[in-house]
Each structure stands twice: as structure tokens, then as C-alpha cells.
Amino acid sequence: MAAAIALGERGRGRAAPNPNVGCLIVRDEVVVGRAWTGDGGRPHAEAMALEEAGEAALGATVYVTLEPCAHRSARGPACADLLVAAGPGRVVIAAGDPDARTDGKGLAVLRAAGITVETGVGRDEAEASMAGFLSRVRLGRPFVTLKLAMSIDGRIALESGESRWITGEEARAHAHLERARADMILVGRGTFEADSPRLDVRLPGLEDRSPRRALLTRGPGVEGWETLAAPDAVYRLGDVNDLLVEGGAETSSAFLAADLVDRMLVYRAPILIGEGKAALGPIGLDTLSGAHGRWRLADTRQLGSDTLQVYERTR
């Protein structure tokens, strides 16, 4: 299942509006088929893995990160039906699909055909990998990641506005990898006007994975950019699973104040700036007690001389 989840990660940032599913088919301890959801959500991972496996799928074990879909559509057949036709002996599923068209129905189709079904293997890891899709189905909005790059004392720029570069090459490369995993990246009007950001992915081999660009503004739009008038406009992004917010301070604060941030990437450089631009402004806290218990430290890693801390919102 870990290998299937890793396969699914290859589709993250490209599979929306569908989930980035990974699928692995094993027969006699040999991998005979493997795939992940195609760009734009089709073909589905199971369909491609079954096609690769061919007749070897008969009696095999299928590992898939999400419950196979049970509904037919104009874009392709139901994966549960494809699996039944292929005749595997066992299907191991990490997470259930909360989509009402499939929820539990995919499992029922497989079991009715006499296929052994196991669920919950690697559920937490699979749900983390597909957090964008699951958030959109359960909450009606994308999974929102906020990126903050700051000094030890929480500054994102000098008083003059100079901010290139606070963090080093390794941290910036990691941030570009995060861009490649997002469907859309957003900044505020102030950042757009001050920095003219490209918001593309500049990692060798991943240049074609640059996400759609969005601007938080009530003002006029910009050619080549989508616009959101307010943070709660994310509820209208029906084809975005993962949204990456890159600032600046006013935009970051607006998303935090609206409680629309699910994950924070805090890149901290070992420098002091003193007087300068703060990473955040007001975020809607009335008391200090309200700040506690909201964030869980999920990961810490060293990126060159910089430190990355990943926080997840506790709800």
C-alpha cells in the first residue's frame, strides 16, 4: 500500500477534480500493473493498472488508495465494474470514498462478485495524500496550505520591502516542489504589484507542473490570473483540490482569520532583521487562550541552513 500511495502522489496537483489515486496489482509476488490517476482526472488509476496487467489480473491482489468508484460517467466506466470483470482474488483499499455516488457502493459491488475486500490499510497516509479531494468533497472547498518564509524574528522583508532572498536555495527548491503538488497558487494584490511573481515551478523536469495562478483582490483582474474577491471564495473553486497560498502578510492573515488554512509550511532562516515587515497582521484573535490548541507540529526538517516546520490545523 505504501507503494500505491507513492504512485498516487505523482498525480497530486494534476488529477483534480478527481482524487490522485494510486493502484498496484500483484500476482505471485510480482508487480503486474501499476498506475496513478491521469491528468485532469482520467483515466483512473485502476483502469490503467488493469490494462497494464491484462490477464495477469485474474486472481491477483489489487492495492488501491481509495475505494473504487461505483458510478458510470461519460468520461469512463466505473472502476468497481472493471475490477469485477478482471477477476482479482483480493482488493485491498486504504480509504473509503466520501463521494455519495460511491460511498460504500464500490465495496458492495466487489463483495457481491465474490472478491475478498480489505479496507483501512494505510488509511491515514492515503487520506493525507488525497487531502485536497477529501476536503473538497467533505467541506466543499480545497485543502489550503499556507507558506511562510521568515527570519528568526518573524519578518518577511526589510522595511524597504526587500525580501529576496530570506531563505536559501534548498528551502526555495522545496517550496517549488510544493508548488508542483498544488492545483492553484494564490498571492495578494500587494505581493503581485511589489514582486511581479511568476509563481511557476522551476525545478528540472517539473517545469510543466506549474499550477494555475490566482490573485486575492477586489480590484481589476490581471490577464492570465484568476481572481478571488475574498478568502471564502475558495468555496467556489469546484475544480481545485489543493490551493497553495504564498502571501503576503495581509493575504496570509485574511486566510487565517477566516480559519481557512489547513496546513502551514513555515520556512525559517537563521537571520535577524529587526525592524521590517511582519509575517502576519491581525488574525482575529481576541484572547491569548484562543491561540492555543489550534495547530499541531506534524514535521520538522533541515533544508540547508534553514528549518522547515509543518503545522496542521486541529479541528
N, C-alpha and C positions, 0 to 999 in steps of 0.2 A: 504493500500500500504506500509506503514511503516513496517508492519509485514512481507510482502512479501520481502521487501528489506533486512530485518534482516535474513530471511531464505536464501536469495541469498548469504549473507556474509559467510554462513557456507561452501559454495563451493569455496570461494576465495582461490587461491593457489593450487587448486586441479582440477578445471574444464578445464584448458587450454588443447587444443587450443580453446575451446568453451567458451562462456561467463558464468559467475557464476550467473545464473538467479534464482530468487525465484518466487514461484507461490502459491497462496492461493485461494481456492474455497469456497464460502459462499452461503448457501441456508437457507432462513428463519432465518437469523441472527445466524446460526450455521456453524462453520467451518467443511466442509465435506471432504476436501482434502488439503494437503499442501506438498510441496516438494522443493528441490533445485537441481541444476544440479549435476549429479553424477560424480565420479572421472573419469578424462580423457575426460569429456565432454558428456558422455552418462550414463544413459538415461537423456533426457531433463527434466527440471522441470515440464513442462506442462504434459508430458506423465505420470510421476509418480503421480502427483496430481490428474489427471483424473482417473487413475487406482484406487487410494485410494477412490475417491468419488463414482465411479461406477455410478449407475443410478441416484444418487442424484445430478449429474452434470447437469441434464436436467432442464433448466430454471434457473439455478444458476447464480451467478456473479463470474467471474474469475478475479483475480487481478494478473497481471504478470509484472515483472520489465522490460522486453524487448519484442519488437514486436515478436510474434510467427513466427518461421521460416516457409518459404513457399516452400523450396526445399527439395525434397526427396533425400536420400542418402543410401548407402549400410549399414550404421550404424543404420538407423531407419527412420520412416516415418516423414513427415512434421507435425509440431505441429499445424499449421493452419488447416490442414485436420483433425487431431484428435479432435480439438475443434469443428469443424463443425459437425463431427459425434456424438459428445457428446451432442450437442444442448443446450449450456448455453444461457440464455437470454441476458447477457451482458458481455463484456470483457473490463476490464479497464487496460490500458497499460501505463507504466511510460515513456519509451523511445523508439524511433524508432531504428531499426537495420540498421546500415550503410552498412552491407554486401550487395553487389549488387544482390546477389541471392534472398534476401528477401526484401530489402529496399522498403517499401510501398506495396509490393505484399501480405504480410501476412495480412495487414489491408484490402486489397481489397477482399481477399478470405473470410474473416469473414463477411464483409459487404454484399458481394454478396449472402451469405447464410441467410441474414436477421437478423444477430446478431448485436445488438447495440454495438458500439465500442466507447470508450472514451480514449483519449490519453493525455499525458503530466502531469498526476497526479504523483507528486513526482519525476519529471524528473531529477532535479539537484542531488537529493540524490541517485537515481538509477544510474545515469551516474558516480557519484563519486565511487560507489560501484563496478561498472564494468569498471573502468577507464583503466585497463590493456587491456581488449579485445578491447575496443573502440580505444585505442591508436594504437594497432596492426593493426586494420582494416583501420583507418584513416591515420596513419603516417607510417605504415609499420615496427613498432618496438614496443617493450614492453613499458609499463609505468615504468619509472625509479624513484625509491626512493633512496635518499642518506641519510645514517645515520651517524651522527657525535656526538661523546661523548667527551666533553671537559671541561676544567676548566673555571672559570670566565674569565681568560685572554687568552682563546683560545688555550690552549695547550692540546695535546692528550697523552703526555707521558713526563717523565723526560728526561733530556739529556742522561741518561744511557739507555733509551728505556723502562724503567719500565712503564707499563700502567694499570696494574691490581691492584686495580680497581679504576678508576676515579669516576664512578657513583656508586650509592648504589643498593641494591637488588631490590627495586621497579622499578627503571629505567631499570635495566637489564631484569627483568621479562617482562616489556612492550616491550623491544626490541625483546625478544624471541617470543612474540605474533605477532609482525610484521614479523618475520621470517616465522611463520606459515601461514601467509597470502600471502607469495611470492612463485612463482614457481621456482625461481632460486636466489641464493645469490652469490655475487662476491666480491673477495678481490684481491689486487695486490700481485705480487711475493714477495715484501719486507715483507708484513704482514704475508704471508704464511711462509716464512723462519724464521721470528723472533718469531712468536707466535704459529705456528703449530695449527691453529684454527680448531675446529671441525665443526663449523657453523651449528650445529644441533639445534633442539628445545628441550629445557629441562624444559618444563612445564608439570606438571602431567596431563595425559590424552591427551596430544598433541604431544607426542614423535614421533608418526608416521607421523607427518606433516612436518618433516624436508625437506627443499627444496633441489633441485639439487645444487651442488657446482660448481662454476666456478672461474677460475684464469685469471687475466689480465696479459698476458705475451707474449713476442715474443720468449721466450726460450722453452726448452723441456717441454712437458706435465707431468702431475702427475697422477698416477693411481687413478681412482675414481673421478677425477675432469675433467670438461670440460674447454676448453681454448678459450679466446678471445684475438686476437693479438692487438686490438685497440678498443677504445670505440665505433666507428662506426660499429663494428662487430655485435652490437645489432640488426642491420637491417637484419641479417641472422638468428635470433632466431625466427623462424616461429611458434614454439610451446610453447613460453613463453609469458604470458600476463603481469606478474608483476615481475620485477627484482629489487632486493634489493642490493645496493652497500654499503659495510661496510668498505671500505678504504683499505689501509691507505691514508696518505696525498697526495701522488703522484697520486694514482688512483682516489681519490675524485677530485683532481684538474683537472685531464685529462677529466673526465666526465663533469665537469663544463665548462671547456674551450671549449669543443665540443658542449656545450649547449644541452646536452642530459639528464639533470636532470629535472624532472617534479615536484618533491616534496622533501623537506628536513625535516628530523627529527633531531632537534638539542637538545641533552640532555646536560644540563649544570649543573655541580656540583658546590657547593658553596665553592670552594677551589682555592687558588692561587698557581701556580707552578713557575712562573718567567721564568728563562732560561729553555727551554725544547723544545720539538718537536711541531711545529705549526700544527694546524689542516689542513691548506691548504698551498699550494705553489702558483705559478703563475697560474692564471685562464684566461689569455688572455685579460685583461682589459688595454686599452691604456689611458683612461681618467677617472677621478672620476665620471663625469656625466654619463658615460656608466654603472655605478653600480646601479644607481637609477632607480626605477620603474620596476625592474625585478622580485621582489619577494613580495608576499602578505602573511601577517601573517594570517593563517587560524585557528589556535587553540593554546591555551596555557593551560598547566595543571601542577599541582604539583604532583610529584612522590616521596614520602618520602621527603628527603631534597633536591632533585634535581628538576630542572624545565625542562619541555619539551616544545619546541616551534616547531610548524609545519608550514612550509612555502610552498606555492605553486607558481610555475613559472607562471608569467603573460605573455601571448603570444598574 
